[in-house]
Amino acid sequence: MATIESINRVRDNIYVTSSISEKENKTIKFHKNVLILPEEFEDSLTTGKLGNSNRIMLPKKILKRHDIELHGKVPARIFGIGNKKFLLIKLDEKKVGVPQFKE
């Protein structure tokens, strides 16, 4: 897991210096968007089996608190860091601009 070494603000820019492993470097090498998250989490979700599938339950109260509407399939990725596994899901994206209509 990356460790933040320092955070410096110069005028309107914020510079973050971090130390990462070689594996983490290979993961982000060709990506321009990088997300920095704390390791502590504020919400708890329920997981388990339902029929032939595994499920992660996302309560309506959490969605409502963050003003999120679910729309079918969403992109996700599982990251393994040491002996920990993290699931990152892009639940919603607000786009501002001219609406585009599809047939």
C-alpha angles and dihedrals in degrees: 000000000000118000122211109232098182144348118209130181119209113180105303096345129087117205120201120195115196140169117228137175124253090253091053090048091055090050095055100028098106099030123096096194115070125176121213114203134176117242092232118085129201102202131060122213130196120236131188149112123303114180109314095338139071117239140196111206118220110192120225091235091062092048091048093048090056096037094241127157118195118226113185120276119018131190116257141171134194118219124196116205114176107310093337127094123204128193115208116192128183098218102172142000125197111211121195120201143056113349116243119210125207129199 
